[in-house]
Amino acid sequence: MKKIISLFLAASMLAMLFTGCGNEKKPTTSDTSVNSIRFLNFKPEVATVYEKIAEAYKEETGKTLIVETAASGNYEQTLAAKMGTKEAPVLFQINGPKGYLSWKDYCADLKDTELYKHLIDKELAVTSNGGVYGIPYVLEGYGIIYNKEITDKYFALKNKAVDFNSMDGVRSFDALKRLVEDMQKHAEELGIKGVFASTSLKTGEDWRWQTHLANIPVYYEFEKNKVDLTSDDINKINFEFSDNFKNIFDLYINNSTVDKKILGSKIVDESMAEFALGECAMVQNGNWAWSQIKNISGNKVKAENIKYLPIYTGVEGEENQGLCVGTENFFAVNAKASQEEQKNAEDFMYWLFSSETGKKFVVNELNMITPFDTFSADEVPDDPLAKEVINWINKDNVKSIPWEFTVFPSANFKNDFGAALLQYSQGSKSWDDVKKLFVEQWESESK
């Protein structure tokens, strides 16, 4: 017993010697996090997947991925709350050039990172003065989803009004309008309630129109005027292509499954259910909608019949227009973190998109279309909409429309525009009023 006590006292004295009796500097966040990466995730719907990724990463590399997920719609607030604390993320996300302007003091230059070297289209990155501050890690696309079984049924009609016999003939708004309006006349024969699913204009459910659809006229105006998206030139807009927005919006609400005056009660899930149940032939949405479609109880749409069409609006030269392809998801690394922590974050990013384990998660569970050359042609999500996006990206002489709604001035602007669209559809606001609000709110919210 005396020997045991002597050994214990000796060990205690040795420990005190090495700790300096508690007078030494306490470990910093960097010291304790040398083998960890703190990541603030943007999407709650994939939080469980990232937990599995963290386990696999720990097993393969010995390093710890600490995943925290912001509540839906609260990413910016969560990021702001954490940035000045010991729980500040080393790896976080910005939503494009506008997001970079908000967080540029915290964005490290990633131009020499391994992941950036494998980015196929370097123009997709968020750059400034020769530096790279945001690396896009997923591509998404949206357009008009259509059910080929229903359009084929229409083209088989002997009394159809259009002079083309397949969807290959639809390469302009004029052709789309003629097709849709004639299909609406034959709705009963086609077994549908309307050509388009209901336009969801309930508050909070109108993002497909006040953001995604509005992206197209904004893109064309910025392109025409050669606007630099990282400059103050984005703070004013004339809505020069507002009539083109009106063209397609009117087509949606006038050839729908429901009367346009009740669109204020409609939500996205309802419109996707209408499409899945075969009650309509078309719906505007992105490739993320496949999970909604396939999981609808009673789904009647076969995967092989789900196809994409660009959102044509009547702009000159639109026969070469593709889908709207881009991302709001850019990886950024915290410039305030230690060099070791930054390197850990960079290593994790590359592992996720280059290792066999990481790529399986990306393709099979995160269901991402990635912009990196580390993936083969066969390493794509097994869903029809993702394959359609890739198909449109690879078409010759077709130009995708980039996502420029990432520079829209604010959530208030989007919400006010969405409310104006509802009033227009109900007949209580003129289109001139909608256009005026768009222009004035854009400028005031930018300020």
Long-range contacts (C-beta under 8 A, 24 or more apart in sequence): 28-338, 29-86, 29-338, 30-337, 30-338, 30-340, 30-341, 33-90, 33-338, 33-340, 33-341, 33-344, 34-340, 34-341, 34-344, 35-62, 35-63, 35-64, 35-344, 36-63, 36-64, 36-65, 36-66, 36-344, 37-63, 37-64, 37-65, 37-66, 37-90, 37-91, 37-341, 37-344, 37-345, 37-348, 38-66, 38-68, 38-87, 38-88, 38-89, 38-90, 38-91, 39-65, 39-66, 39-67, 39-68, 39-89, 39-90, 39-91, 39-92, 39-345, 39-348, 40-68, 40-69, 40-70, 40-75, 40-78, 40-79, 40-82, 40-89, 40-91, 40-92, 40-93, 41-67, 41-68, 41-69, 41-70, 41-93, 42-70, 42-75, 42-93, 42-329, 43-69, 44-69, 44-70, 44-71, 44-72, 46-365, 46-366, 49-361, 49-365, 49-366, 52-361, 52-365, 53-352, 53-358, 53-361, 56-357, 56-358, 56-361, 57-348, 57-351, 57-358, 60-351, 60-355, 60-357, 61-347, 61-351, 63-344, 63-347, 63-348, 65-348, 76-102, 79-103, 83-334, 83-336, 88-334, 88-336, 88-337, 89-334, 90-333, 90-334, 90-337, 90-341, 90-342, 90-344, 90-345, 91-331, 91-332, 91-333, 91-334, 91-345, 91-348, 91-349, 92-331, 92-332, 92-334, 93-329, 93-330, 93-331, 93-332, 94-126, 94-133, 94-134, 94-330, 94-332, 95-328, 95-329, 95-330, 95-406, 96-126, 96-134, 96-328, 96-330, 96-403, 96-406, 96-407, 97-126, 97-229, 97-230, 97-406, 97-407, 98-406, 98-407, 99-126, 99-134, 99-330, 99-406, 100-126, 100-128, 100-133, 100-134, 100-230, 100-330, 100-332, 101-230, 103-332, 104-128, 104-133, 105-335, 106-332, 106-334, 106-335, 106-336, 107-133, 107-134, 107-332, 107-333, 107-335, 108-133, 108-332, 108-333, 108-334, 108-335, 108-342, 109-133, 110-134, 110-135, 110-331, 110-332, 110-333, 110-346, 113-346, 113-349, 113-350, 114-346, 114-350, 114-354, 115-331, 115-346, 115-349, 115-350, 115-353, 115-354, 115-372, 118-353, 118-354, 118-372, 118-373, 118-374, 119-371, 119-372, 120-371, 120-372, 120-373, 121-371, 124-326, 124-327, 124-371, 125-330, 126-330, 128-230, 133-332, 134-330, 134-331, 134-332, 135-330, 135-331, 135-349, 136-326, 136-327, 136-329, 136-330, 136-371, 137-327, 137-329, 137-330, 137-331, 137-349, 137-353, 137-368, 137-370, 137-371, 138-327, 138-329, 138-366, 138-368, 138-369, 138-370, 138-371, 139-325, 139-326, 139-327, 139-368, 139-369, 139-370, 139-371, 139-389, 139-393, 140-286, 140-287, 140-288, 140-325, 140-326, 140-327, 140-369, 140-389, 141-286, 141-287, 141-308, 141-323, 141-324, 141-325, 141-369, 141-385, 141-388, 141-389, 141-392, 141-393, 141-400, 142-212, 142-284, 142-285, 142-286, 142-287, 142-323, 142-324, 143-284, 143-308, 143-309, 143-310, 143-311, 143-323, 143-324, 143-392, 144-282, 144-283, 144-284, 144-308, 144-309, 144-310, 144-311, 145-275, 145-282, 145-283, 145-284, 145-285, 145-289, 145-306, 145-307, 145-308, 145-309, 145-385, 146-281, 146-282, 146-306, 146-307, 146-308, 146-309, 147-275, 147-278, 147-281, 147-282, 147-301, 147-305, 147-306, 147-307, 148-304, 148-305, 148-306, 148-307, 149-301, 149-302, 149-305, 150-190, 150-191, 150-192, 150-278, 150-281, 151-183, 151-281, 153-190, 153-191, 154-179, 154-182, 154-183, 154-186, 154-190, 154-281, 157-186, 157-189, 160-186, 161-185, 167-307, 167-309, 170-309, 170-312, 171-312, 171-318, 171-319, 172-312, 172-314, 172-318, 172-319, 173-244, 173-247, 173-248, 173-312, 173-313, 173-314, 173-315, 173-318, 174-314, 175-312, 176-251, 176-309, 176-312, 177-247, 177-251, 180-251, 180-255, 180-282, 181-251, 181-255, 183-255, 183-281, 184-255, 190-281, 191-278, 192-257, 192-278, 192-279, 192-280, 192-281, 193-257, 193-258, 193-274, 193-279, 193-280, 194-255, 194-256, 194-257, 194-258, 194-279, 194-280, 195-255, 195-256, 195-280, 195-281, 195-282, 196-251, 196-252, 196-255, 196-256, 196-257, 196-280, 196-281, 196-282, 196-283, 196-284, 197-256, 197-257, 197-271, 197-272, 197-274, 197-275, 197-279, 197-280, 197-282, 197-283, 198-256, 198-257, 198-258, 198-263, 198-266, 198-270, 198-271, 198-274, 199-249, 199-252, 199-253, 199-256, 199-260, 199-263, 199-266, 199-271, 199-425, 200-263, 200-266, 200-267, 200-268, 200-270, 200-271, 201-263, 201-264, 201-266, 201-418, 201-421, 201-422, 201-425, 202-264, 202-265, 202-266, 202-267, 203-415, 203-418, 203-419, 205-266, 205-267, 205-268, 206-418, 206-421, 206-422, 207-414, 207-418, 208-268, 208-284, 208-285, 209-249, 209-418, 209-421, 210-414, 210-415, 210-417, 210-418, 210-421, 211-405, 211-408, 211-414, 212-284, 212-286, 212-324, 212-405, 213-245, 213-248, 213-249, 213-284, 213-311, 214-245, 214-405, 214-408, 214-417, 214-438, 215-324, 215-401, 215-403, 215-404, 215-405, 216-241, 216-244, 216-245, 216-311, 216-313, 216-315, 216-324, 216-401, 217-241, 217-242, 217-244, 217-245, 217-313, 218-404, 218-405, 218-408, 219-401, 219-402, 219-404, 220-244, 220-315, 222-404, 229-404, 229-407, 234-407, 234-446, 235-409, 235-442, 235-443, 235-446, 235-447, 236-442, 236-443, 236-446, 237-438, 237-439, 237-442, 237-443, 238-439, 239-435, 239-438, 239-439, 239-442, 241-313, 241-315, 242-431, 242-434, 242-435, 242-438, 243-314, 244-313, 244-314, 244-315, 245-313, 246-431, 247-313, 247-314, 248-311, 248-312, 248-313, 249-421, 252-284, 253-425, 256-280, 260-425, 260-426, 261-425, 261-426, 261-427, 263-422, 263-425, 263-426, 264-422, 264-425, 264-426, 272-296, 275-301, 276-300, 276-301, 282-309, 284-311, 286-385, 287-369, 287-383, 287-385, 287-386, 287-388, 287-389, 288-385, 289-385, 290-383, 290-384, 290-385, 290-386, 291-367, 291-383, 294-383, 303-383, 303-384, 304-384, 306-384, 306-385, 306-388, 307-384, 307-388, 308-385, 308-388, 308-389, 308-391, 308-392, 310-392, 310-401, 320-397, 320-398, 320-399, 321-398, 321-399, 321-401, 322-392, 322-393, 322-395, 322-398, 322-399, 322-400, 322-401, 323-389, 323-392, 323-393, 323-400, 323-401, 324-400, 324-401, 324-402, 324-403, 325-389, 325-392, 325-393, 325-400, 325-401, 325-402, 325-403, 326-400, 326-402, 326-403, 326-406, 327-403, 328-403, 328-406, 408-442, 409-441, 409-442, 409-445, 409-446, 410-445, 412-441, 412-445, 413-441, 413-442, 413-445, 416-441, 417-441
